[in-house]
């Protein structure tokens, strides 16, 4: 079982901004910039090449929606998206608001205090609600399951 599966299951704490039937998005504990999140399928799929096209499409649409909100609420120049996955054998897409190309460097990732992560994730959660994606924002930042009742039967169209 991957660390991401444990986070999704609530065995390890997470800071969730999105939860639907297919995937979740939560804060990385070593963000490159404030607002950096990971979009992760609920199913344990090891890498991008192991995912079927429908899953890749779904993750791309969710990443796009989150990125649009990040650009607005974090006053970013552009959205950034990376699929790296060297540390955790569970497909995940890094979605981050970019202010410069230096923000994409993995070397700038750093551990930050929990309060800083909470502030950034609450800002993003509020932004997603404001942008019309509230049905996918879990009621509790600490739960991926909370938002599922609202999201049940609400698939993201691709």
Backbone torsions as a table, in degrees:
resi	resn	phi	psi	omega
1	UNK	NA	128.4	-177.9
2	UNK	-77.1	161.7	176.9
3	UNK	-60.6	-33.3	179.0
4	UNK	-69.0	-38.0	176.3
5	UNK	-62.4	-39.0	177.8
6	UNK	-66.7	-37.1	176.8
7	UNK	-66.0	-46.2	179.9
8	UNK	-60.4	-39.3	-179.5
9	UNK	-76.5	-8.7	-179.2
10	UNK	86.5	5.8	178.7
11	UNK	-74.2	-26.4	176.2
12	UNK	-125.6	135.3	-178.6
13	UNK	-62.3	147.0	175.6
14	UNK	-142.3	164.7	177.1
15	UNK	-117.8	97.6	-171.5
16	UNK	-91.6	138.5	175.3
17	UNK	-117.5	-14.6	-177.0
18	UNK	-148.6	140.3	173.2
19	UNK	-152.3	120.6	171.6
20	UNK	-132.1	-172.8	-176.2
21	UNK	-69.0	-20.8	-174.2
22	UNK	-103.1	-37.0	-174.3
23	UNK	-148.7	170.6	174.2
24	UNK	-133.2	165.1	171.8
25	UNK	-134.6	133.4	-179.6
26	UNK	-145.6	163.9	-179.2
27	UNK	-66.3	142.0	168.7
28	UNK	-84.0	146.3	-178.7
29	UNK	-79.0	-8.9	175.9
30	UNK	-128.9	72.3	-177.1
31	UNK	-69.8	148.9	174.2
32	UNK	-83.0	-31.1	176.3
33	UNK	-147.1	158.5	174.9
34	UNK	-58.9	135.4	-179.8
35	UNK	97.0	-4.7	-179.4
36	UNK	-64.3	123.3	177.7
37	UNK	-128.5	165.5	175.2
38	UNK	-113.9	131.6	173.4
39	UNK	-101.1	120.3	-168.8
40	UNK	-130.7	129.2	174.9
41	UNK	-67.9	146.3	176.5
42	UNK	-64.9	-37.6	178.0
43	UNK	-73.2	142.1	177.2
44	UNK	-77.6	99.7	176.1
45	UNK	-115.2	125.6	-170.9
46	UNK	-67.1	-44.4	-176.5
47	UNK	-149.2	172.2	-179.3
48	UNK	-55.8	-40.7	-177.1
49	UNK	-73.7	-12.7	177.2
50	UNK	-89.7	-11.8	-176.9
51	UNK	-84.9	145.0	175.1
52	UNK	-77.4	163.6	-174.1
53	UNK	-61.8	-34.4	180.0
54	UNK	-65.1	-40.9	177.8
55	UNK	-65.7	-44.8	179.1
56	UNK	-59.5	-43.3	179.5
57	UNK	-62.3	-43.7	179.6
58	UNK	-62.0	-47.3	179.6
59	UNK	-61.6	-37.4	179.5
60	UNK	-65.5	-42.9	179.8
61	UNK	-65.3	-45.2	178.8
62	UNK	-62.6	-43.3	178.1
63	UNK	-60.4	-41.4	179.4
64	UNK	-62.8	-44.2	-179.5
65	UNK	-64.0	-45.1	178.9
66	UNK	-64.7	-43.0	-179.8
67	UNK	-59.7	-41.3	179.4
68	UNK	-61.1	-41.4	178.3
69	UNK	-68.8	-41.6	178.0
70	UNK	-57.6	-45.4	-179.0
71	UNK	-57.8	-41.9	-178.9
72	UNK	-70.8	-54.2	-171.5
73	UNK	-75.9	-25.0	178.8
74	UNK	-103.6	8.9	177.6
75	UNK	49.5	48.4	-178.3
76	UNK	-85.1	158.5	177.0
77	UNK	-77.9	-41.4	-177.7
78	UNK	-151.1	159.8	171.2
79	UNK	-85.4	151.5	175.1
80	UNK	-122.7	138.7	179.1
81	UNK	-136.0	131.4	178.3
82	UNK	-137.7	142.6	169.6
83	UNK	-117.7	107.9	-176.6
84	UNK	-115.6	-72.1	171.5
85	UNK	69.2	28.5	179.0
86	UNK	-79.9	-28.9	-174.8
87	UNK	-88.1	-30.8	-176.5
88	UNK	-127.0	122.8	-179.3
89	UNK	-79.7	56.6	178.8
90	UNK	-148.0	117.3	-177.5
91	UNK	-45.5	132.9	173.8
92	UNK	-154.7	146.2	179.1
93	UNK	-112.2	124.5	174.4
94	UNK	-80.3	127.7	177.3
95	UNK	-124.9	121.9	-175.5
96	UNK	-145.3	145.9	176.9
97	UNK	-79.9	125.5	-175.4
98	UNK	-102.3	136.8	173.5
99	UNK	-109.3	-22.4	175.7
100	UNK	-157.3	167.2	179.4
101	UNK	-65.2	-23.6	178.3
102	UNK	-62.7	-25.4	179.8
103	UNK	-64.5	-20.1	-179.7
104	UNK	-82.4	-12.6	-177.8
105	UNK	-70.2	124.3	178.9
106	UNK	-60.7	-24.1	-178.2
107	UNK	-68.2	-15.5	179.7
108	UNK	-88.2	-5.2	177.8
109	UNK	-62.7	139.0	-177.6
110	UNK	-150.0	150.6	173.6
111	UNK	-72.6	137.3	179.7
112	UNK	-127.0	158.1	178.2
113	UNK	-60.8	148.3	-179.6
114	UNK	-55.3	-36.5	-179.5
115	UNK	-63.0	-36.6	179.0
116	UNK	-67.0	-41.9	176.2
117	UNK	-63.4	-43.9	-179.9
118	UNK	-58.7	-46.1	-178.9
119	UNK	-60.5	-47.1	-179.3
120	UNK	-64.6	-42.5	-177.3
121	UNK	-71.1	-35.9	176.6
122	UNK	-66.2	-38.4	176.2
123	UNK	-61.2	-44.7	179.5
124	UNK	-67.7	-41.9	178.6
125	UNK	-59.9	-45.9	178.5
126	UNK	-62.1	-42.2	178.4
127	UNK	-61.9	-41.3	178.8
128	UNK	-63.6	-40.1	176.2
129	UNK	-63.0	-47.0	179.3
130	UNK	-60.0	-32.0	-178.9
131	UNK	-85.0	4.3	175.0
132	UNK	94.4	11.1	-178.6
133	UNK	-106.8	22.2	-176.8
134	UNK	-56.5	-30.2	-179.5
135	UNK	-65.6	-15.9	179.7
136	UNK	-104.0	-0.9	179.2
137	UNK	-92.8	115.1	-179.4
138	UNK	-58.7	146.7	178.6
139	UNK	-57.5	-38.1	-180.0
140	UNK	-111.2	132.1	179.2
141	UNK	-61.7	-26.3	-176.4
142	UNK	-88.7	9.4	-176.9
143	UNK	-136.1	132.3	173.7
144	UNK	-85.7	-20.8	-175.0
145	UNK	-83.5	-27.8	-172.9
146	UNK	-57.7	-41.7	-177.0
147	UNK	-77.3	-7.8	-175.2
148	UNK	-67.2	-33.3	179.7
149	UNK	-60.5	-44.2	178.7
150	UNK	-69.6	-34.9	-176.0
151	UNK	-85.9	-11.1	-177.1
152	UNK	-55.4	126.3	-179.5
153	UNK	77.2	2.7	179.9
154	UNK	-107.3	82.8	179.6
155	UNK	-78.8	148.6	175.9
156	UNK	-78.4	124.7	179.8
157	UNK	-75.7	135.2	175.6
158	UNK	-126.1	NA	NA
